[in-house]
Amino acid sequence: MPSAPGASRYVALFAAAVVLAMTWKVYPLFKDTLRIDGRVVSLDDYVAEACGERVGPLATSCREATLEHGRRLVASQQAKALLMVEAPLIAYLVVYLPYRSIVRRLDRSRARPSAPLSP
């Protein structure tokens, strides 16, 4: 007799649906945008805002330093966004699968017939 789909399948489907929804929401911001003080700005706007009024060699060095810092910030924020998107699947793997494995072991140990005692 086939068994009904377990909760594991439903949890995995829910996690996959959350990942798809979060990817749909976060992906457009993934390219080269930064979140600075609650605002979302592009990397070019961030550099222009930081070094907009400087001229000459000072402007060149400011742009290079700010662009390098901005790229590090973009990479950091992309990593955070990726972790946020994948969090449901990671939680499924870290929490639910070991729990299910332990429950199966306990069920198997309870189902084994005990050996008769020798006189």
Backbone torsions as a table, in degrees:
resi	resn	phi	psi	omega
1	MET	NA	122.4	-178.0
2	PRO	-68.5	141.4	-179.4
3	SER	-85.4	156.1	178.0
4	ALA	-71.0	152.5	178.4
5	PRO	-57.7	133.1	-178.3
6	GLY	-76.4	168.8	178.8
7	ALA	-63.0	-25.9	-179.5
8	SER	-58.9	-42.2	179.0
9	ARG	-64.7	-40.5	179.6
10	TYR	-67.3	-39.0	177.7
11	VAL	-65.3	-42.8	179.0
12	ALA	-64.7	-41.4	177.3
13	LEU	-64.5	-41.1	177.3
14	PHE	-63.0	-43.9	179.2
15	ALA	-62.4	-41.5	178.5
16	ALA	-64.7	-39.4	178.0
17	ALA	-64.8	-39.9	178.2
18	VAL	-65.9	-40.7	178.7
19	VAL	-62.3	-43.4	178.4
20	LEU	-63.5	-43.3	179.9
21	ALA	-64.9	-43.5	179.9
22	MET	-68.1	-36.2	177.2
23	THR	-63.9	-41.6	178.6
24	TRP	-60.6	-38.3	-177.4
25	LYS	-80.2	-39.8	-172.5
26	VAL	-89.2	-30.2	-173.5
27	TYR	-54.2	-43.1	179.5
28	PRO	-61.4	-25.6	179.7
29	LEU	-90.2	2.7	-170.2
30	PHE	-79.3	-22.5	-168.2
31	LYS	-65.9	-73.3	-177.1
32	ASP	-147.0	43.8	179.5
33	THR	-108.5	153.1	179.3
34	LEU	-123.4	149.6	171.6
35	ARG	-106.7	108.6	-178.6
36	ILE	-117.8	118.7	179.4
37	ASP	50.9	40.6	177.5
38	GLY	84.3	-4.0	178.4
39	ARG	-103.0	147.8	175.0
40	VAL	-103.0	119.4	179.9
41	VAL	-130.3	152.5	176.6
42	SER	-77.3	162.8	-179.3
43	LEU	-63.1	-39.4	178.7
44	ASP	-64.1	-41.1	178.0
45	ASP	-66.4	-36.1	178.0
46	TYR	-62.4	-44.2	179.5
47	VAL	-67.4	-43.5	-179.7
48	ALA	-63.8	-38.2	179.8
49	GLU	-68.6	-38.1	-177.7
50	ALA	-75.8	-33.5	-174.3
51	CYS	-121.6	20.8	-173.2
52	GLY	-61.7	-36.0	-173.3
53	GLU	-99.4	3.7	-179.7
54	ARG	-89.8	149.5	179.9
55	VAL	-133.4	160.3	175.7
56	GLY	75.9	-152.4	-177.0
57	PRO	-64.3	-28.1	178.5
58	LEU	-65.3	-36.5	179.2
59	ALA	-68.1	-40.0	-179.8
60	THR	-63.5	-48.7	-179.6
61	SER	-66.0	-35.9	178.0
62	CYS	-64.6	-44.6	179.9
63	ARG	-62.2	-42.9	180.0
64	GLU	-63.6	-47.0	-179.0
65	ALA	-66.2	-42.4	-179.1
66	THR	-69.0	-38.1	177.8
67	LEU	-64.3	-42.1	177.4
68	GLU	-63.2	-45.0	178.2
69	HIS	-64.3	-40.7	178.5
70	GLY	-63.7	-39.2	177.8
71	ARG	-64.6	-38.6	176.2
72	ARG	-64.4	-41.0	177.7
73	LEU	-63.6	-41.2	178.3
74	VAL	-61.6	-46.1	179.7
75	ALA	-62.1	-40.8	178.9
76	SER	-64.4	-44.1	-179.3
77	GLN	-70.5	-31.5	175.5
78	GLN	-66.8	-39.3	178.3
79	ALA	-64.9	-41.6	177.8
80	LYS	-63.8	-42.4	-179.9
81	ALA	-65.5	-40.5	178.6
82	LEU	-64.1	-40.9	177.2
83	LEU	-64.4	-40.6	178.8
84	MET	-63.7	-39.3	-179.4
85	VAL	-68.3	-40.3	-176.3
86	GLU	-87.9	-2.6	-176.1
87	ALA	-54.7	-42.7	179.7
88	PRO	-62.2	-39.7	178.5
89	LEU	-69.9	-37.2	177.5
90	ILE	-64.8	-43.5	177.8
91	ALA	-62.1	-39.6	177.9
92	TYR	-60.9	-45.9	-178.6
93	LEU	-68.8	-38.6	-174.6
94	VAL	-81.8	-33.6	-174.4
95	VAL	-103.9	-55.5	-168.7
96	TYR	-73.4	-43.1	-177.6
97	LEU	-64.1	-45.5	175.4
98	PRO	-62.9	-38.7	177.3
99	TYR	-59.2	-45.6	-179.3
100	ARG	-64.4	-38.6	178.3
101	SER	-63.4	-42.2	178.8
102	ILE	-64.8	-42.7	179.7
103	VAL	-63.0	-41.9	178.7
104	ARG	-62.8	-42.2	177.9
105	ARG	-61.5	-43.3	179.1
106	LEU	-63.6	-40.5	178.1
107	ASP	-63.7	-40.3	178.7
108	ARG	-66.2	-41.0	-178.7
109	SER	-68.4	-32.5	177.2
110	ARG	-73.6	-29.8	-176.4
111	ALA	-80.7	-18.4	-179.4
112	ARG	-69.6	134.4	176.2
113	PRO	-72.6	141.9	179.4
114	SER	-80.6	144.0	-179.1
115	ALA	-73.9	142.5	178.2
116	PRO	-66.7	146.4	-179.6
117	LEU	-78.4	141.0	177.7
118	SER	-81.7	141.7	178.3
119	PRO	-73.7	NA	NA
